[in-house]
Amino acid sequence: MIRIALRMLLGDKLKYAGLVAGLAFATLLITQQGSIFAGFVLRTGAWIRDTGQADLWVMDKQVEFTEDRKTMLDSSLLRVRGVEGVEWAVPMYKAYMPCRLSDGTRVVVRVIGLDDATLLGAPPIIESGALEALRQDRAVLIDAADAQDELAIREALGDTSKRPLQVGDRLDLNDHEMVVVGRYRRTTEFFWDPLIYTTYTRALAIAPPERRMLNFVLARVKPGYDHDAVAAKISELSGLQAYTEAGFEARSEEFILRKTGILANFGITIALGFVIGVLISGQLLYNFILDNQRSFAAMKAMGASNFMLLRMVAAQVLFAAFVGFGIGVGLTALSGNFLEKSELAFNMAWQVPVFGGIAILICCLFAAALSISRVLRLEPAVVFKG
């Protein structure tokens, strides 16, 4: 009977193609927008993951995300180092500063100050130059992508073309002349301002003076100690807040989703895909059953039970859902190859197609429920009517 049900479905090629196309389009909307949303969420913690040499991030209790500048006293570093289970702890400075390029272009950049002795927290990939060169006088590292975009400079006054900022070029940070000693590559972030690295001492020297200058303390946990337990101990003894890498990333993600319209915007699009799937599949399934009611009535006349007819309709719905979902996910993966090369975020983690599959299945079951009552109410005598 299942084979007969599938032959009935495939026999009307036009309705079958329309049903599959509608489900594929709904799947594309749900999974593509879900992947873009997941990509943007993943970008909010990109800088945290790139810094990844530390087990714990220690900061003021009021800090809500990576760019939230609420500073601590310098003595906070010593308090963290004194907690049992901490192997080492180093300071980190992060702040926005005005930057002026050699051609007069002015931009706002984020300056990261790394511990002078260890340079822990540096970007993961050095493209040109060397990380150790950061200890040279007035040295800074710039991102290779920023160097070709916002930090690109004109060769001459009035020249419309620009060239990437190179090793050896100079720039001013808060009216302090700096020299580019290297370029690095990093994961694309949610925040777009250029990111410049220097040493902690140099960052404090060029920054506007404040009583509190320390932003973060990066700490490593000794082997054999539980990370969450040490983080809780630091919070208890120091009056600060300590997070694991995953914890700080989750806090940043939660803040961005709560303070921006990203979640609502993508949620509306995903909901729209769900509604489209229900409407298209519901209408086409209803029309399909209406057109085939004589066939269902004939099966009832031959002794088929309502349960058997329900199984047949369920097989038709699930088959169409499986094919439509497969095509939609394939189109999403194909579009992802192009989106990853653009500035648009895209991350089709396994949760996205699973969520999309569940959504499409619910669409089809809901649509089937709208039309199944017609099958159950069929009278076998329908087959004898003209």
N, C-alpha and C positions, 0 to 999 in steps of 0.2 A: 504493500500500500504506500510505503514511503517513496518507492520508485515511481509509482503512478503520480503521486503528488508532485514530484520534481518534474516529471514529464509535462504535467499540466502547467507548471510554472514556466518552464522553458519553451513550451509550445507557443505561447503568446510573446513573441520576441520583443515587440514594441513596448509592451507594459513591463516586461522583465528588464529591458534595458533602461527604461525610465526609473524603475524602482532602484536598480543598482546604482544608476547615476546619481539619484537623489541621496542615497545613503553614503555614496563615496564623497559627494560634496559636503554633506554634514560631517563626515569623518575628517575631511580635510580642514574644515573650519575649526573643529574641536581640537584636533591634534596639532595643527600648525600654530594656532594661537596659544595653545597650552605650552608648546615647545618654546615659542618666543617669550612667553611669560616666565617659564623656567629659566631661560637664558638670562633675562634681565635680573631675576632674583639671584642667580648664581654670580652675576657680575658684582653684586653688592659686597660680596666677601672676597673678591679677587685679590685685593691688596693684602688681606690677612693671610690667604693661602700662599701668596708669593713670598711673604716674610717668613714663612714656615720653619725657621730654625728654633723657635721657642715652643715650649709646651703650654705656657700660661701667659696671658696678657693681664697686666695689673694697671688699673686706672682709677680716676675719681668715681665715686658711686653714681654721680649724675650723668656720666657719659652714656649716650644712647646709641651712637654709631661711629664709624671710623673717622668721620670728619668733624665730630663734635669736640670742640676744643675747650675742655675744662681741665685746667692744669693742677699739678700737685707740688708740694714742697720738695726740694731736693732730698730732704731727709727720708722721704718715702722709699727711696732706693735702698738705703741702709736697713730700713725696717723689713723690707721684703727679703733681703739677703740674710737677715737674722732668723727667718722662720725655718723650723726643722723640715727637712725634705727638699729644700731649694738648693740645687747644685751651683747655679750661678744666676745672676740677674744683672741686666744692663739697661741703661737709660735710652730713651728715644724721644726726639723732638719732632713735632709735625705742626706746620702752620702755613697759612696763606701769606704770600709776600708779593709785592710788586716787582716785576722784572722788566728791564729794558734791554733790547737787543742792540747789536752794533749799528744797525741801520735806523735806529730810533723807534722801532716798533715796541709798543708796551703791552704786556700781557700780565695776567695774574696767575701765579704758579703756586703749587704746594711744595714746600721744602721739607725734606726728611733729614734729620740729623742722627747719624749712627754713632754708636759707641766708638770712640777714637781708637781704643786698643784692639778691639775684636772685630769691628765693623759688622757685628751681627745684625740681622734684619735687612741685609742688602738684597737687591733684586736678584732673581735666580739665574739670569743669563746675561753675561757681559759680551756684547757684540764686538766692540773695539775698545782698545785701551786695556787697563787692568784695574781691578777693584782696589788693589793696594795703592794705586796712584792717588786715591782719594785723600791720602795723608799728606800730599804735597800742598804747598801754600796756595790758598784760594781755589782749591780744586772742587769740581762738581761733576756728577754723572747725570746724563740726560737720557730720556727714552728715545729710541731710534724712530718710533712712529711720530712722537711729538716733534722731533728734529726736522721731519719732512712736512709737517703741517703747521702748527701754531708757532713753532720756534724756527721756522725757515726764515732766511734773511735775504735782502736784496744786495746784489754785488755793488751797485752804484746808485746814487740819488736819481730818482725818476725812472729807474728800471722797473718794469712791471713783472719780470720773471724773478723767481726766488730759488735759492739753493738750500739744501738741508744744512742745518748747523752741524759742524764737524769738530772732531778732536782738535784742540788748539785754538778754537774760536773763543771769543770773550763775550760776557754778558754781565749786566748789573743786577744784583739782587738787593733790593732796598738800598740802592745807591752805594753798594759795595761791589767792586769789580771782581768777577770770578772767571776762572779758566776751565773750559770743558776738557777733562782728561779721559773721558770714556763715554761710550754709549751702551745702553742695555736694552733688553727686551723683556716685556712683562705681559701678563694676561690683561686683556681689555677689561677696564673697570666700568662700573655704573657712572662714576663721576668722571668728568671729561677734562678737568684742568690739568695742564702739564705737571709732571711729577719729577722733581729734581732732588738728587741725593748729595749730601755733603757730610762732614763729621759733626758730631754733637757739639763740640766746643765751638766750631766755626759757625754753626747755625745759631747758637746763643749769642755769638759776637755780632752777627749781622742783623739779628732780630730786634724789634723794638724792646727795650728793657722792661721787664716786669718782675714782681717779687716772686711769682711762681712761673717757672718755665718748663717744667717736666710734664710731658703729655702721657707717655706710656713707660712701663717697665716690662721688659721681656725677660721671662724666667724659664729656666730648665729644671725639671724635677729629677731628683736623684733616682737611680734605678731601684726598683723594689717598692717605691712609694706610689700610692694612688693619686692620679692627677686631680680628681675632683676633691679628694680629702685635703690635699695640700692647698688647693684654691680656696676651700672653705676656711682653712687655718689662716691663710694670708688675710682674708676678708675679716676674720674675727680679731686678729691681733693688730692689724695695721689701720683698720677703719676705712680701708679702700675696697675696691671690688676687683676680684680676680676671676678671669674666665679662661676656660680652655679655648683652643683655636675654634673648635666647632661651636662653643657657647657664645663667643664674641661674634662669630659670623651670624649665628641665629638671631642674636640681639639686633645686629645691624639690619638684617633682612626684615625683622618684625617692625622696626622703626620706619624703614622706607615704605613698606606696604601700608603702614598705618597713616603716614603723613602725606603720601602721594595718592593720585588716582589710578595708579597702575592696576591694582587688584580689581577695582570696579570696572575699568575699561576692558580689560581682558575677560573678566567675568561675564560682562554683557555679550561680548562676541561669542564666547563659548556657549552661553545660554541660547544665543541666537541660532547657533549650529544645532543645538539639541531640538529647538522648536521646529527648525526647518526639517530635520530628520523625522520628527513625529508627524508633521503635516504632510510631507511628501509620501512617506511610507504608509501613513494611515489612509490617505486618499487613494493611492494606487492599490493597496491591499483590499480596500473596500470594493473598488471597481473590479478588481480581479475576481473576488469572491462572487460579486454580483453577476459577472459574466459567466462564471462557472457553476452557478447554483444548480443548473440542471444536472451537471456531472455529480455534484455532491448529493443531490436528491436521488439519483440513480443508485449511488452506492448505499444510501440509506434503504432504498427499496430492496437491494440485494442482501441486506442484513448487517451493514456496517453500523456500529454503535457510535454514539456521540463522542466517546473517548477516542475511537479510531479516527474520526474526522478531525478532532482536536489535534491529534498527533500529526495528521497530514498537513494541517494549516501551520502547526509549529515547525515542521520540517521545512516548509516553503519559506517561512519567515526567517528561520535561522540560516538557511542556505543563502538567501538574498543578503542577509546581514553580513555573513562571512565574506562573500564576494565583494560587497560594497565596502566593507571595512578594509579588506586587503588592498583594494585599489586606492582608497583614501589615504591609508598609511604609506603606501608606496609613493603617492604624489607628494605627501608631506616630507618624506625622506629625500625625494628628488629636489624639492624646493629648498630643503635645508642645505644642500650642497652649494646653492647659489647665495643663500642668505648668510652663510658663514663667511663668505668672501666680502660681504658688505659690512656696514656699520651696525646692522640690525643683529641683535642677539638671537641665538638659536641653540637650544639644548634639548634634544629629544631623548631624555632619560627613559628607562624602561617603564617608569610610572605613568608617563604621558600616554603611550599606546594602550596600556592597561586601563587607564581611566577612560580613554576614548572608546575602547572596546565595550566597557561596561555601559557607557552612555548610549552607544548605538544599540546595544542589546536591549536596554530599557526602552529606547525609542521604538524598536520593532515590536517588543512585547506589548507596549502600550497601544501601538497601532493595531496589533493583532487583536487585542482585547476589544477595541472599538468595532471590529468587523466580525469577530468570532460568534457573536450572538446571532448574527444572520444565519450562520451555518447550523447552529443548534436549533433554530426555530423552523428550519426547512421541513416541509412535508414531502414525503416520497411521491405524493400525487402530482407534484409540480412537473415531474418528468412526462406526464401524460397530457399536460395542457398544451394547447397550440401556441 
